[in-house]
């Protein structure tokens, strides 16, 4: 008899759905059948049933947060059962120990984490029985049947376990030591909060804070553009003055002089350049490109996209979601005509058929066995579903995946880009640009939200002449770097900050020394949000003061280095491929942990946090702030002091003065700086993000009519 251990309950249910079965407490009992002549038990984990033990499990004295105890480096790592999930673990353990069970089938997700989750359960159970590996990329009945008939040998995927185990232990070591040393050292500076730090999250945060600093330090400068309207042979169009490929004039007086010079002057077509560009259909999705594209289209967070595509996978209608490949094998490509024919039956896709290209089996842009890693690209399976019968969010993601596959069977899109150079009075040059769609191609399938509309230039030729109808100057300001979106964070992590604004997301290098993996990046971003390092507003990423303090403290040391962490990701990948030693990697990690602690201690004496609102970081008032004088009481002559949960008058006990200012108003923390300004100047700084119902707004706090009131700027209430 065999036991099959899946990663989640619904996956176990799907794996045995085609067999006669009986539901038990924590497992299914499958009756004897062709695949399992003696029957089988199908059970499941609930994600991670085990976890790395806490420091005190190794040494009791490690429970205390103390600089003298660091670094914490166990001689040998150990896992333990997660208490909240212990019931399911003991159900699995009992089944594994059943004398009738002679073989274990490891059916965790076909990836590194799945490998770790199931093998840890088996190891902690103490059972040593033969293990086979179910390795499938979709949960369709056909794929499940094939998978069970072609089980892999246990040794085939063991290196992936070593990779995941090494990753988990390395993250524990670096995270435990870095978080403790920075939290303890910053607490000495009066910041009573836990500063979580880690091998992947801190370099990612450093890139975000770097952009935040660029935005904060940016000084906008005014510029002017000179725009002329031409009349050439009765045809009118506009152009911008330019010199040395630059259309901006940084001096207003000069811009006005150019405009005055050109007014009413003769004009001639100096040159007309047309360049044809061809755009191949986009590549198929991997998880990163799907997350980035869904964020751009629908503002879905990376985690939300992963959760949705995981749900679609568990329904059996798309392939494995955590894939890092944008390619498929020839065998998969041979199934596309059947899948596409089924999709043709749905109303929203009918007009896209017949397809211009009947098959892509021989197209190396999509089909490349060597570039398919553990899994092929995310594609719809043969178990197609009408998107309209899915939930709204599932429909959006499924439709994106379907359209990528259809687009791969379309021709390239072709545009002509034209540049018209107009010469005024033989001296001043003006440039006009336009584009014309020559062949729609795949753009018929995937909706394009082009900011620039197709502009057709008038039918003119070199040497045509006319005159300037009118000239105007237009003032503008230089803009700071744009904030990252959540989708761009995924690309930022994937490329270790090297390639940030890639319009064709599918062209992100398939194998790159990036931060994290396809499976972990969404979780890292969620962690940064949960730990109050970043705020997401209108899909834009803001670094908090807490983030700025940590990155300022870490400085340019190794913990914040994207390049170093990226190289480590590559080394972990090599462990998974059997090309690097886990033990050597862990020795390097132990040395790094020691260096992180010593570096932090060495540089802490030179820390300066000028300009950062460090008081906003305190979770509760610590001994450094409790009782601190904030200003003069508005009701009596007493002092207003920090009382922990609020600011209050020091004369409360002597004359029962009840003057207070809450530390939290409509969801926003009122810092000591703003409380001080309110008391001394009658107004606080502008505080962003007050929340009332479903609306948010920015406002100052004002002392008026013997109470704190809001002082609004114009048009600052947002839905």
C-alpha positions as CSV (number, residue, x, y, z in Angstrom):
1,X,0.0,0.0,0.0
2,X,1.2,3.5,-0.8
3,X,0.8,6.9,1.0
4,X,0.7,10.1,-1.1
5,X,1.6,13.3,0.7
6,X,0.5,16.5,-1.0
7,X,1.3,20.1,0.0
8,X,-2.3,21.3,0.5
9,X,-5.7,19.7,1.2
10,X,-7.3,20.7,-2.1
11,X,-4.3,19.4,-4.0
12,X,-4.6,16.1,-2.3
13,X,-8.4,16.1,-3.1
14,X,-7.7,16.8,-6.8
15,X,-5.0,14.1,-7.0
16,X,-7.3,11.4,-5.9
17,X,-10.6,12.8,-7.4
18,X,-10.7,10.3,-10.2
19,X,-10.5,7.3,-7.9
20,X,-13.1,5.8,-5.6
21,X,-12.3,7.2,-2.2
22,X,-13.6,7.7,1.4
23,X,-12.9,10.9,3.3
24,X,-11.3,10.4,6.7
25,X,-10.0,12.8,9.3
26,X,-6.9,14.4,7.7
27,X,-6.7,12.1,4.7
28,X,-8.5,10.2,1.9
29,X,-8.6,6.4,1.7
30,X,-8.5,5.4,-1.9
31,X,-9.9,1.9,-2.9
32,X,-7.8,-0.5,-4.9
33,X,-7.6,0.4,-8.6
34,X,-5.3,0.0,-11.6
35,X,-2.8,2.5,-10.4
36,X,-2.9,1.5,-6.8
37,X,-3.8,-2.2,-6.7
38,X,-3.6,-2.3,-2.9
39,X,-5.3,1.0,-2.4
40,X,-3.6,4.2,-1.1
41,X,-3.8,6.9,1.5
42,X,-3.8,10.5,0.2
43,X,-2.9,13.0,2.9
44,X,-1.6,16.6,3.0
45,X,0.5,19.2,4.7
46,X,-1.0,22.6,5.4
47,X,1.9,24.5,3.9
48,X,4.8,24.3,6.3
49,X,4.0,21.8,9.1
50,X,7.5,22.2,10.4
51,X,9.8,25.2,11.2
52,X,13.4,25.8,12.1
53,X,13.7,25.8,15.9
54,X,14.0,29.1,17.8
55,X,17.4,30.0,19.3
56,X,16.5,28.9,22.9
57,X,15.9,25.3,21.6
58,X,19.7,25.2,21.1
59,X,20.8,27.1,24.1
60,X,18.4,28.5,26.8
61,X,20.5,31.7,27.2
62,X,19.9,32.5,23.5
63,X,16.3,33.4,24.3
64,X,17.5,36.8,25.7
65,X,18.2,39.5,23.3
66,X,21.7,40.6,24.2
67,X,24.6,41.9,22.1
68,X,27.0,39.8,24.2
69,X,25.2,36.6,23.0
70,X,25.7,37.4,19.3
71,X,26.3,35.9,16.8
72,X,23.9,33.0,17.3
73,X,25.3,30.1,15.3
74,X,23.9,26.6,16.0
75,X,26.3,23.7,15.3
76,X,23.5,21.8,13.6
77,X,20.1,23.1,12.6
78,X,17.0,21.4,13.6
79,X,13.3,21.5,12.6
80,X,10.3,21.1,14.9
81,X,6.6,20.6,14.3
82,X,4.6,23.9,14.2
83,X,2.4,23.8,17.2
84,X,-0.7,25.2,15.5
85,X,-0.5,22.4,12.8
86,X,0.6,19.5,15.0
87,X,-2.7,17.6,14.7
88,X,-2.2,17.1,10.9
89,X,1.5,16.2,11.4
90,X,0.6,13.4,13.8
91,X,-2.1,12.1,11.4
92,X,0.6,11.9,8.7
93,X,3.1,10.3,11.1
94,X,0.5,7.6,12.1
95,X,-0.2,6.8,8.4
96,X,3.5,6.7,7.6
97,X,4.0,4.2,10.5
98,X,1.1,2.0,9.2
99,X,2.7,-1.4,8.6
100,X,0.6,-1.8,5.4
101,X,2.3,1.3,3.9
102,X,5.4,0.1,2.0
103,X,6.1,3.2,-0.2
104,X,5.9,6.9,0.1
105,X,5.0,9.1,-2.8
106,X,6.2,12.7,-2.3
107,X,3.5,14.8,-4.0
108,X,4.5,18.3,-2.9
109,X,4.5,21.2,-5.3
110,X,7.1,20.4,-8.0
111,X,9.6,22.9,-6.8
112,X,12.1,23.7,-4.1
113,X,9.7,24.6,-1.3
114,X,7.5,21.6,-2.0
115,X,10.6,19.4,-1.8
116,X,11.5,20.9,1.6
117,X,8.0,20.8,3.1
118,X,7.3,17.1,2.4
119,X,10.8,15.8,3.1
120,X,10.9,17.5,6.5
121,X,7.6,15.9,7.5
122,X,9.0,12.5,6.5
123,X,12.3,13.1,8.3
124,X,10.6,14.3,11.6
125,X,8.3,11.3,11.5
126,X,11.3,9.0,11.8
127,X,10.0,6.7,9.1
128,X,12.5,5.2,6.7
129,X,10.6,3.7,3.7
130,X,11.2,3.9,0.0
131,X,10.3,7.3,-1.5
132,X,9.1,8.1,-5.1
133,X,8.5,11.6,-6.4
134,X,5.4,12.8,-8.3
135,X,6.5,15.6,-10.5
136,X,3.8,17.3,-12.6
137,X,3.2,20.8,-14.0
138,X,-0.6,20.7,-14.1
139,X,-3.4,19.1,-12.1
140,X,-5.5,17.9,-15.0
141,X,-6.6,14.2,-14.9
142,X,-4.4,13.3,-17.8
143,X,-1.3,15.0,-16.2
144,X,-2.0,13.3,-12.8
145,X,-2.4,9.8,-14.5
146,X,0.8,10.3,-16.4
147,X,2.6,11.6,-13.3
148,X,1.7,8.5,-11.3
149,X,2.8,6.2,-14.1
150,X,6.1,8.0,-14.4
151,X,7.2,8.6,-10.8
152,X,10.7,9.9,-10.3
153,X,13.3,8.2,-8.2
154,X,13.9,9.8,-4.8
155,X,17.5,10.8,-5.7
156,X,16.4,12.7,-8.8
157,X,15.1,15.7,-6.8
158,X,17.1,15.5,-3.6
159,X,19.4,18.4,-4.6
160,X,16.4,20.7,-4.7
161,X,15.8,19.7,-1.1
162,X,19.4,20.6,-0.2
163,X,18.9,24.0,-2.0
164,X,15.7,24.8,-0.1
165,X,17.2,23.5,3.2
166,X,20.3,25.6,2.7
167,X,18.2,28.7,1.8
168,X,16.1,28.3,4.9
169,X,19.0,27.9,7.2
170,X,20.9,30.8,5.6
171,X,17.9,33.0,5.9
172,X,17.5,32.0,9.6
173,X,21.1,32.7,10.4
174,X,21.4,36.1,8.7
175,X,17.9,37.2,9.8
176,X,18.2,36.2,13.4
177,X,21.6,37.8,13.9
178,X,21.0,40.9,11.8
179,X,17.5,41.6,13.3
180,X,18.8,41.3,16.8
181,X,22.0,43.3,16.5
182,X,20.3,46.2,14.7
183,X,17.2,46.2,17.0
184,X,19.5,46.2,20.1
185,X,21.8,48.9,18.8
186,X,19.0,51.2,17.6
187,X,17.2,50.7,20.9
188,X,20.2,52.3,22.5
189,X,19.4,55.3,20.3
190,X,15.9,55.4,21.7
191,X,14.1,53.5,19.0
192,X,12.0,50.9,20.7
193,X,11.0,48.7,17.8
194,X,12.0,45.4,16.2
195,X,14.1,46.0,13.1
196,X,13.7,42.9,11.0
197,X,16.6,42.4,8.6
198,X,17.4,39.6,6.2
199,X,19.5,38.3,3.4
200,X,16.9,39.2,0.7
201,X,14.6,41.7,2.3
202,X,17.3,44.2,3.3
203,X,19.0,44.6,-0.1
204,X,15.5,44.9,-1.6
205,X,14.6,47.6,0.9
206,X,17.9,49.4,0.2
207,X,17.0,49.8,-3.4
208,X,13.6,51.2,-2.4
209,X,15.1,53.6,0.1
210,X,17.7,54.7,-2.5
211,X,14.9,55.7,-4.9
212,X,13.1,57.5,-2.0
213,X,16.3,59.5,-1.3
214,X,16.5,60.4,-5.0
215,X,13.0,61.7,-4.9
216,X,13.5,63.6,-1.6
217,X,16.7,65.3,-2.8
218,X,15.4,66.2,-6.2
219,X,15.1,69.9,-6.9
220,X,12.7,70.7,-9.8
221,X,14.0,73.2,-12.4
222,X,11.8,75.2,-14.7
223,X,12.2,74.8,-18.5
224,X,10.5,76.1,-21.6
225,X,9.7,74.6,-24.9
226,X,9.1,76.6,-28.1
227,X,6.2,75.2,-30.2
228,X,5.5,76.4,-33.7
229,X,2.5,75.8,-35.9
230,X,3.5,75.4,-39.5
231,X,1.5,75.9,-42.7
232,X,3.3,74.0,-45.5
233,X,1.4,73.8,-48.8
234,X,-1.9,74.4,-46.9
235,X,-1.2,71.5,-44.5
236,X,-0.8,72.4,-40.8
237,X,1.2,70.6,-38.1
238,X,3.2,71.5,-35.0
239,X,6.9,71.1,-34.1
240,X,9.2,71.7,-31.2
241,X,12.4,73.8,-31.5
242,X,15.4,71.7,-30.8
243,X,19.2,71.9,-30.8
244,X,21.6,69.0,-30.3
245,X,18.6,66.7,-29.8
246,X,17.4,68.8,-26.8
247,X,14.0,70.5,-27.0
248,X,14.2,72.1,-23.5
249,X,15.4,75.7,-23.0
250,X,16.5,76.4,-19.5
251,X,16.3,80.2,-19.8
252,X,12.9,81.9,-20.3
253,X,14.3,85.0,-22.0
254,X,16.1,82.8,-24.6
255,X,12.9,80.9,-25.2
256,X,11.0,84.1,-25.8
257,X,13.7,85.3,-28.2
258,X,13.6,82.1,-30.2
259,X,9.8,82.4,-30.4
260,X,10.0,86.1,-31.5
261,X,12.6,85.3,-34.1
262,X,10.5,82.5,-35.7
263,X,7.1,84.3,-35.7
264,X,5.9,84.8,-39.3
265,X,9.1,83.5,-40.9
266,X,9.4,81.2,-43.9
267,X,9.7,77.5,-43.2
268,X,11.0,74.6,-45.2
269,X,11.0,70.8,-44.9
270,X,14.7,70.0,-44.2
271,X,14.3,66.3,-43.8
272,X,11.8,63.5,-43.5
273,X,13.1,60.3,-41.9
274,X,11.0,57.2,-41.6
275,X,12.1,54.1,-39.7
276,X,10.2,50.8,-39.7
277,X,10.1,48.8,-36.5
278,X,8.8,45.3,-36.0
279,X,7.6,43.9,-32.7
280,X,7.5,40.2,-32.1
281,X,4.6,38.8,-30.0
282,X,5.3,38.8,-26.3
283,X,6.8,35.7,-24.7
284,X,4.7,33.4,-22.6
285,X,4.4,34.2,-18.9
286,X,6.6,33.1,-16.1
287,X,5.5,34.1,-12.6
288,X,7.5,37.4,-12.4
289,X,6.3,38.7,-15.8
290,X,2.7,37.7,-14.9
291,X,2.9,39.5,-11.6
292,X,4.4,42.6,-13.2
293,X,1.8,42.7,-16.0
294,X,-1.1,42.1,-13.7
295,X,0.0,44.9,-11.4
296,X,0.3,47.3,-14.4
297,X,-3.1,46.3,-15.8
298,X,-5.1,45.8,-12.6
299,X,-2.9,47.1,-9.8
300,X,-2.9,43.6,-8.3
301,X,-0.2,43.1,-5.6
302,X,2.3,40.4,-6.5
303,X,0.9,38.2,-3.7
304,X,-2.6,38.6,-4.9
305,X,-1.6,37.5,-8.4
306,X,0.2,34.5,-7.0
307,X,-2.8,33.5,-4.9
308,X,-5.1,33.8,-7.9
309,X,-2.9,31.8,-10.3
310,X,-2.4,29.2,-7.6
311,X,-6.2,28.9,-7.4
312,X,-6.4,28.5,-11.1
313,X,-3.7,25.8,-11.0
314,X,-5.6,23.9,-8.3
315,X,-8.6,24.0,-10.5
316,X,-6.5,22.3,-13.1
317,X,-6.9,25.0,-15.8
318,X,-3.4,26.5,-15.8
319,X,0.0,25.0,-15.4
320,X,2.3,25.3,-12.4
321,X,2.4,29.0,-11.2
322,X,5.8,29.4,-9.7
323,X,7.7,28.8,-12.9
324,X,10.7,30.9,-13.8
325,X,10.6,29.8,-17.5
326,X,9.0,31.5,-20.5
327,X,9.5,28.5,-22.7
328,X,7.7,25.2,-23.3
329,X,8.8,21.8,-24.6
330,X,7.9,20.5,-28.1
331,X,5.5,18.1,-26.4
332,X,3.6,20.9,-24.8
333,X,3.5,22.9,-28.0
334,X,2.0,20.0,-29.8
335,X,-1.1,20.2,-27.5
336,X,-1.7,23.9,-28.3
337,X,-3.9,23.4,-31.3
338,X,-6.4,21.3,-29.2
339,X,-6.4,23.9,-26.4
340,X,-6.9,26.8,-28.8
341,X,-9.7,25.0,-30.6
342,X,-11.5,24.7,-27.3
343,X,-10.9,28.4,-26.5
344,X,-12.3,29.3,-29.8
345,X,-15.8,28.3,-28.6
346,X,-15.9,31.2,-26.1
347,X,-17.5,34.5,-27.2
348,X,-14.6,36.7,-26.1
349,X,-12.1,34.8,-28.3
350,X,-14.1,34.0,-31.4
351,X,-13.1,37.1,-33.4
352,X,-9.4,36.2,-32.9
353,X,-9.8,33.0,-35.0
354,X,-8.7,31.6,-37.4
355,X,-5.2,32.0,-36.2
356,X,-2.6,33.5,-38.6
357,X,-0.1,30.8,-37.5
358,X,-1.4,27.3,-37.0
359,X,1.4,26.0,-34.9
360,X,4.5,27.3,-33.0
361,X,6.1,23.8,-32.5
362,X,9.2,24.9,-34.4
363,X,9.3,28.5,-33.2
364,X,12.4,28.9,-30.9
365,X,11.0,32.0,-29.3
366,X,8.6,29.8,-27.4
367,X,9.8,26.2,-27.8
368,X,13.2,25.4,-26.3
369,X,13.7,22.3,-24.3
370,X,17.0,23.5,-22.9
371,X,15.5,26.7,-21.5
372,X,12.7,24.8,-19.7
373,X,14.0,24.5,-16.1
374,X,11.9,22.6,-13.5
375,X,8.7,23.8,-15.2
376,X,7.6,25.3,-18.5
377,X,5.9,28.7,-18.9
378,X,2.5,29.4,-17.3
379,X,-0.1,28.3,-19.9
380,X,-3.8,27.2,-20.0
381,X,-4.2,23.5,-19.8
382,X,-6.4,21.3,-22.1
383,X,-9.0,21.5,-19.3
384,X,-10.1,24.9,-20.6
385,X,-12.7,27.0,-18.7
386,X,-15.1,29.7,-19.8
387,X,-13.5,32.8,-18.2
388,X,-16.9,34.3,-17.5
389,X,-17.7,31.4,-15.2
390,X,-14.7,32.2,-12.9
391,X,-14.6,34.9,-10.2
392,X,-13.9,38.4,-11.5
393,X,-10.2,38.4,-10.4
394,X,-9.7,34.8,-11.7
395,X,-11.2,35.8,-15.0
396,X,-8.7,38.7,-15.4
397,X,-5.7,36.5,-14.8
398,X,-6.9,33.5,-16.8
399,X,-7.7,35.8,-19.7
400,X,-4.2,37.3,-19.6
401,X,-2.7,33.8,-19.7
402,X,-5.0,32.7,-22.5
403,X,-4.3,35.8,-24.6
404,X,-0.5,35.3,-24.3
405,X,-0.9,31.9,-25.8
406,X,-3.2,33.1,-28.6
407,X,-0.8,36.1,-29.3
408,X,2.1,33.7,-29.8
409,X,0.2,32.4,-32.9
410,X,-0.1,35.8,-34.4
411,X,2.2,37.8,-36.7
412,X,4.5,40.6,-35.6
413,X,3.2,44.1,-35.2
414,X,4.8,46.7,-37.6
415,X,5.0,50.5,-37.1
416,X,6.6,53.3,-39.2
417,X,8.1,56.0,-37.0
418,X,8.6,59.3,-38.8
419,X,10.7,62.3,-37.9
420,X,10.0,65.6,-39.7
421,X,12.7,68.3,-39.5
422,X,11.4,71.8,-40.3
423,X,13.9,74.7,-40.9
424,X,12.7,78.2,-40.1
425,X,14.4,81.1,-41.9
426,X,17.3,78.9,-42.6
427,X,18.4,78.8,-39.0
428,X,16.0,77.4,-36.4
429,X,15.2,73.7,-36.5
430,X,11.9,72.2,-35.3
431,X,11.2,68.5,-34.9
432,X,7.9,66.7,-35.3
433,X,7.4,63.0,-34.6
434,X,4.6,60.6,-35.5
435,X,4.0,56.9,-36.0
436,X,1.7,54.8,-38.2
437,X,0.6,51.3,-37.6
438,X,1.4,49.2,-40.7
439,X,0.4,45.8,-39.4
440,X,-1.6,45.2,-36.3
441,X,-0.4,41.6,-35.7
442,X,-0.6,40.3,-32.2
443,X,-1.8,43.7,-30.8
444,X,-5.2,42.6,-31.9
445,X,-5.1,40.0,-29.2
446,X,-3.5,41.9,-26.3
447,X,-5.0,45.2,-25.6
448,X,-2.5,48.1,-25.6
449,X,-2.9,51.1,-23.5
450,X,-0.7,53.4,-25.5
451,X,-0.1,56.8,-23.9
452,X,0.8,58.3,-27.2
453,X,-2.0,58.0,-29.8
454,X,-1.0,57.1,-33.4
455,X,-0.1,60.4,-35.0
456,X,-0.2,60.7,-38.8
457,X,2.1,63.3,-40.2
458,X,0.9,65.3,-43.2
459,X,1.9,64.0,-46.6
460,X,5.0,66.2,-47.2
461,X,8.4,65.8,-48.8
462,X,11.8,67.2,-48.4
463,X,12.1,70.7,-49.9
464,X,8.4,71.7,-49.5
465,X,8.0,75.2,-48.2
466,X,5.6,77.5,-46.4
467,X,5.6,79.7,-43.3
468,X,5.2,79.8,-39.5
469,X,1.5,80.4,-38.6
470,X,2.2,81.0,-34.9
471,X,4.7,80.3,-32.1
472,X,4.2,79.8,-28.4
473,X,6.3,79.0,-25.4
474,X,5.3,76.3,-22.9
475,X,6.7,76.2,-19.4
476,X,7.3,73.0,-17.6
477,X,9.3,71.6,-14.7
478,X,11.8,68.8,-14.5
479,X,10.3,65.7,-12.7
480,X,11.8,63.6,-10.0
481,X,12.4,59.9,-10.6
482,X,9.2,57.9,-10.5
483,X,8.3,55.8,-7.5
484,X,8.3,52.1,-8.1
485,X,5.0,50.2,-8.4
486,X,4.5,46.9,-6.7
487,X,4.9,45.2,-10.1
488,X,8.1,47.0,-10.7
489,X,9.4,45.7,-7.4
490,X,9.2,42.2,-8.8
491,X,11.3,43.2,-11.8
492,X,13.6,45.2,-9.5
493,X,14.2,42.0,-7.4
494,X,14.5,39.7,-10.4
495,X,17.3,41.8,-11.9
496,X,19.0,42.9,-8.7
497,X,18.3,46.5,-9.5
498,X,20.2,46.5,-12.8
499,X,17.3,46.7,-15.3
500,X,14.4,48.7,-13.9
501,X,12.3,50.1,-16.7
502,X,11.9,47.2,-19.1
503,X,8.9,47.9,-21.3
504,X,8.8,44.3,-22.6
505,X,8.6,42.5,-19.2
506,X,8.8,39.2,-20.9
507,X,12.4,40.0,-22.0
508,X,13.7,40.0,-18.4
509,X,16.6,37.6,-18.5
510,X,15.4,34.0,-17.9
511,X,18.4,33.2,-15.7
512,X,19.7,36.2,-13.7
513,X,21.5,36.6,-10.4
514,X,18.5,38.3,-8.8
515,X,17.0,38.8,-5.3
516,X,14.9,35.9,-4.1
517,X,13.1,33.4,-6.4
518,X,9.9,33.3,-8.3
519,X,8.2,31.6,-5.3
520,X,9.5,34.0,-2.6
521,X,9.5,37.5,-4.1
522,X,5.8,38.2,-3.4
523,X,6.3,37.1,0.1
524,X,9.3,39.4,0.6
525,X,7.2,42.4,-0.6
526,X,4.3,41.4,1.7
527,X,6.8,41.1,4.6
528,X,8.2,44.6,4.0
529,X,4.6,45.9,4.2
530,X,3.7,44.0,7.3
531,X,6.8,45.1,9.1
532,X,6.0,48.8,8.3
533,X,9.0,49.3,6.0
534,X,7.0,50.3,3.0
535,X,3.6,51.8,2.4
536,X,1.6,51.2,-0.8
537,X,-0.5,54.2,-1.9
538,X,-2.3,54.1,-5.2
539,X,0.0,51.3,-6.3
540,X,3.1,53.4,-5.6
541,X,5.8,52.3,-3.1
542,X,6.8,54.6,-0.3
543,X,9.7,53.9,2.1
544,X,8.8,54.7,5.7
545,X,11.0,56.5,8.3
546,X,11.6,53.1,9.8
547,X,13.0,51.8,6.5
548,X,15.2,54.9,6.1
549,X,16.6,54.5,9.6
550,X,17.5,50.8,9.1
551,X,19.2,51.4,5.7
552,X,21.0,54.4,7.1
553,X,22.3,52.2,9.9
554,X,23.3,49.3,7.6
555,X,25.0,51.8,5.2
556,X,26.9,50.3,2.3
557,X,27.9,47.1,4.2
558,X,27.3,43.7,2.8
559,X,23.8,43.2,4.3
560,X,22.4,45.8,1.9
561,X,24.3,44.7,-1.2
562,X,22.0,43.4,-4.0
563,X,25.0,42.1,-5.9
564,X,26.2,40.0,-3.0
565,X,22.8,38.5,-2.4
566,X,22.3,37.9,-6.1
567,X,25.5,35.9,-6.2
568,X,24.3,33.9,-3.2
569,X,21.0,33.2,-5.1
570,X,23.1,31.9,-8.0
571,X,25.1,29.6,-5.6
572,X,21.9,28.3,-4.1
573,X,20.7,27.5,-7.6
574,X,23.9,25.6,-8.2
575,X,23.3,23.6,-5.1
576,X,19.9,22.6,-6.6
577,X,21.6,21.6,-9.8
578,X,24.1,19.4,-7.8
579,X,27.0,21.8,-8.8
580,X,27.8,23.3,-5.5
581,X,28.3,22.1,-1.9
582,X,25.6,22.9,0.7
583,X,28.1,22.6,3.6
584,X,30.6,25.0,2.0
585,X,27.7,27.5,1.4
586,X,26.6,27.2,5.1
587,X,30.2,27.8,6.3
588,X,30.2,31.0,4.2
589,X,26.8,32.0,5.7
590,X,28.1,31.6,9.2
591,X,31.1,33.8,8.4
592,X,28.7,36.4,6.9
593,X,26.6,36.4,10.1
594,X,29.6,37.0,12.2
595,X,30.7,39.9,10.0
596,X,27.2,41.4,10.0
597,X,27.3,41.6,13.8
598,X,30.8,43.0,14.0
599,X,30.2,45.5,11.2
600,X,27.0,46.8,13.0
601,X,28.8,47.3,16.3
602,X,31.8,49.0,14.6
603,X,29.7,51.5,12.7
604,X,27.0,52.2,15.3
605,X,29.2,54.8,17.0
606,X,29.1,56.9,13.8
607,X,25.4,56.7,13.2
608,X,23.6,60.0,12.5
609,X,19.9,60.2,11.8
610,X,19.5,63.9,11.1
611,X,16.4,64.7,9.1
612,X,14.7,61.4,9.9
613,X,11.7,61.3,12.2
614,X,13.1,58.7,14.6
615,X,10.4,59.4,17.2
616,X,7.7,58.0,14.8
617,X,9.4,54.6,14.9
618,X,8.7,53.9,18.6
619,X,5.9,51.4,18.9
620,X,5.3,52.5,22.5
621,X,7.0,55.3,24.5
622,X,10.2,54.0,25.8
623,X,12.3,55.2,28.8
624,X,13.9,57.6,26.3
625,X,10.7,59.5,25.5
626,X,8.3,58.9,28.4
627,X,7.9,62.2,30.3
628,X,9.6,64.3,27.6
629,X,8.4,67.9,27.5
630,X,6.6,68.6,24.2
631,X,5.4,72.2,24.8
632,X,3.2,74.6,26.9
633,X,-0.3,73.6,27.9
634,X,-3.1,75.5,26.1
635,X,-5.3,75.4,29.2
636,X,-2.9,76.3,32.0
637,X,0.8,77.1,32.7
638,X,1.8,73.5,32.8
639,X,4.0,71.5,30.5
640,X,2.6,69.0,28.0
641,X,4.6,65.8,28.2
642,X,4.7,62.4,26.5
643,X,2.5,60.1,28.6
644,X,2.8,57.0,26.5
645,X,-0.5,56.7,24.7
646,X,-1.1,60.4,24.5
647,X,0.4,63.9,25.1
648,X,-1.0,65.4,28.3
649,X,-0.6,68.2,30.8
650,X,1.8,67.7,33.7
651,X,-0.5,69.6,36.0
652,X,-3.2,66.9,35.9
653,X,-2.6,65.7,39.5
654,X,-2.3,69.2,40.9
655,X,-5.1,71.1,39.3
656,X,-6.9,68.3,37.3
657,X,-6.0,70.0,33.9
658,X,-7.4,67.7,31.3
659,X,-5.5,69.0,28.3
660,X,-4.5,66.1,25.9
661,X,-3.6,65.5,22.3
662,X,-4.1,62.0,21.1
663,X,-1.1,60.2,19.6
664,X,-3.3,58.6,16.9
665,X,-6.0,60.5,14.9
666,X,-8.0,58.8,12.2
667,X,-5.4,56.1,11.8
668,X,-2.3,58.4,11.7
669,X,0.3,58.6,14.4
670,X,1.0,62.1,15.6
671,X,4.7,62.5,16.1
672,X,6.4,64.5,18.8
673,X,7.6,67.0,16.1
674,X,4.0,67.7,14.9
675,X,2.7,67.9,18.5
676,X,5.4,70.4,19.3
677,X,4.6,72.6,16.3
678,X,0.9,72.4,17.1
679,X,1.6,73.8,20.6
680,X,4.2,76.4,19.7
681,X,2.9,77.6,16.3
682,X,-0.7,76.6,16.3
683,X,-0.4,74.3,13.3
684,X,1.3,71.0,12.6
685,X,3.1,70.1,9.3
686,X,0.9,68.5,6.6
687,X,0.1,65.0,7.7
688,X,-0.7,62.6,4.8
689,X,-3.1,59.7,4.8
690,X,-5.9,60.4,7.4
691,X,-8.6,57.8,6.9
692,X,-12.4,58.4,7.4
693,X,-14.7,55.7,6.0
694,X,-13.6,54.9,2.5
695,X,-11.8,58.2,2.0
696,X,-8.3,59.4,2.7
697,X,-7.1,62.9,3.0
698,X,-4.1,65.1,3.9
699,X,-4.4,68.0,6.4
700,X,-2.6,70.0,9.0
701,X,-3.7,69.9,12.7
702,X,-4.7,73.3,14.0
703,X,-5.5,74.5,17.5
704,X,-8.7,76.5,17.2
705,X,-11.7,77.2,19.4
706,X,-9.9,75.4,22.3
707,X,-9.6,72.1,20.4
708,X,-7.6,70.3,17.8
709,X,-9.1,70.7,14.3
710,X,-8.2,69.8,10.7
711,X,-6.9,72.5,8.5
712,X,-7.4,71.4,4.9
713,X,-5.5,72.2,1.7
714,X,-7.5,72.5,-1.5
715,X,-8.6,69.4,-3.3
716,X,-6.9,66.9,-1.0
717,X,-9.7,64.4,-0.3
718,X,-9.3,61.2,-2.2
719,X,-11.4,58.1,-2.6
